[in-house]
């Protein structure tokens, strides 16, 4: 799973976009469109196409259309029930994520800067940690005779309430709130203080300003973050499989997995169900655009705001976020950490059951293990760089070109988030192993390029949303002003757009970097034979019931990722300081010159 | 103003550069590897083997074979479900030479689709034991390299006293196992279907279905895969599970309190089966590899726990092979599940199980 944040304020972008509709013209959005077609639309089409052309990849190939797969999808009552379940869980979980993310973003804007930086970094960690670690951690913690029961002597059945859809919604909400948090955080900095001042002047209280001014102004931000949370929950399989294994809530993705384990693998049925998943997500996104379009959120100001708040209030805010992080991160991660230190799984928390041997074993990976780690680092670096660049280009086009094509592609890329990773990965096999590619030597399946493309395809939607969000913060006036001074577009992008979205670009880089390290479905279906990735290695430990070994490897991978992230943050901080010093130096130089 | 903007060299050049570099990189790499595994249509000059497997000892086997023959083995190791999904997705342009996983009805499914090399006989095939011989299909599309039980009963020895241990499948219906028995969902977990099909075999379809319904009435829990089920047993959430015996053995040897019980009315053969792609890009190497796996040297690699973990606790199907002493070999009543019939009934039986037991 690729984790990422979202700062999309789409309508703002569209609003500016529509004002700048004539800013550029012609074929400007074609390169971005080609990218999205090659990376996302074409592979998805080869898979979804099988819902209508079930023999597209049979041998011999047949283009005979058939409605049978779709009929079987829509004819089954169970599928309908599964869809309703997925929808309701996705919605409930998105609402929770919005509530938690809004709270954490608003709270962090009020706490002292240093505390804020620390808490913010931990929210990033929530973001980075692979979903399976969180899900597994909760199971180890909460199950009968789990860690909590061992520590406190709770009787069997105490946690039955947890392993239901309520627990599922809770865990997903805690897992996905950072999407909302990061979206809101950026938007919060750019709240137009004039409106807040106006509200104060008119005698509005703190609560009124929050509910009547600030939260409504942030609607695009929390809706955008919430929509990613919804798409994630709607397309989830792993967390549901871990948390509700016996309550058995049939979800859309369960139906897709079941058709993938039919014999022979029923790709047309998986395609039919995936098509429904894509359509529902697309509908949700369109609904969101429509909702945002009705209002005007173009209230940007360039001045950063920091709401002055009383000391005790600040402290309670910080404590609140810390408590949220304790539940969302430290409990499940701690449980996994414990498990990676157990001699035997059944021994649990008992005194004699602790060992570091799994770590020693994991570090003695041998040549294969280190090679896999190196390989994954390489994939991570390359795809993170490419994803960052592409998201910049496509995000720029989507923000400043209000063409139908770009809107369609935008909806498509978002819908991809809800498609289960295994389906997207399988679609890459169909797309890049197709017989029509053999004569032109473009069978990329089986090469590192194909895997890298799949990595980019699965991280690009998040990265684009993030860039679009950041670019929607750019006041159109600045661009117009630059224009009327005769600046060319090249200059506008280089001098204005790039510097202003630099932070976001770096975020997308690390998001992709960490996502790729732990990405599983594409890695396992697409890795070139003989060249497994680190995530494949971890999974094979779990497949062979070496859970503690797998947990130890995961922890090692996380340490690598955190180190990379910390290094990146230091670099950003350092370069910002150097820039600031240079600017100060320039100012100092100016003053004597002016005086003399 | 617009005049200025119509010329947007930067905006146009940057994306173009990115695209060009991607396409160039793609083409170069694509062409570079198309002589290898990427385009099986062309003959491979270097001797190599593309090997898809879900067995724990596959990596060690690949290395041993490579050391012996000099043929480079490119391994894809994954769960059976993913291997089959991959093979099926590749079907119009397959890359693999040899596939190896547990479950002859699953392999039979690939054979039914016409993907496997038929009527080829490895040398030394007469070395197969009687059980082994019985597992070779009539069209010789795949060969057994080992046998495990699709399901045995695993009990948590901390939670049950020896006199409470079940002896046969029907003992699991007693109050001792009320709300304390778990198994996997055959719609999601690969080795579980042969177990369900096997119960139908030994009890008869109607009674077999009734048996699972009675288990459900006694509080049977159905988890998605071995992973959840085994953890539930080890954590003490349930007292007994019915899953593949090699998974139980893997936990047992790590020191977890597990006792494996082979029910007296029979356990169902889950052979580890190996097959060659009908259109294998490296056919000669593939045949050589299968023969190596079935040879005493290959079997020795498999039986070493350092290589295969839990998968190494199998019952040999080759004469003269010393089984791993930690695994019970005698006193197991093997019931062969007909893979052709099992493959035919698979989807309808899975659906029945889902609608009546999982739900």
Interface residues (C-beta under 8 A of the other chain):
Chain A: X22 X23 X24 X25 X26 X28 X31 X32 X34 X35 X38 X57 X58 X59 X61 X78 X139 X143 X144 X145 X146 X156 X241 X242 X245 X246 X248 X250 X254 X257 X258 X260 X261 X262 X263 X264 X265 X267 X343 X344 X345 X346 X347 X348 X368 X386 X389 X390 X393 X396 X422 X426 X429 X430 X433 X434 X435 X438 X441 X442 X443 X444 X445 X446 X447 X448 X449 X453 X483 X484 X486 X488 X489 X490 X493 X494 X524 X525 X527 X528 X529 X530 X531 X532 X536 X539 X540 X542 X543 X544 X545 X546 X547
Chain B: X1 X2 X4 X5 X6 X7 X8 X9 X10 X11 X12 X14 X15 X16 X18 X19 X22 X25 X26 X27 X29 X30 X31 X33 X34 X36 X37 X38 X39 X41 X50 X51 X52 X54 X56 X59 X72 X73 X74 X75 X76 X77 X78 X79 X81 X82 X84 X85 X86 X88 X89 X90 X91 X92 X93 X95 X96 X105 X106 X109 X110 X112 X113 X156 X158 X187 X188 X190 X221 X222 X223 X224 X225 X226 X227 X228 X230 X231 X232 X234 X235 X236 X237 X247 X250 X251 X254 X255 X256 X257 X309 X310 X311 X343 X346 X347 X350 X354 X355 X358 X359
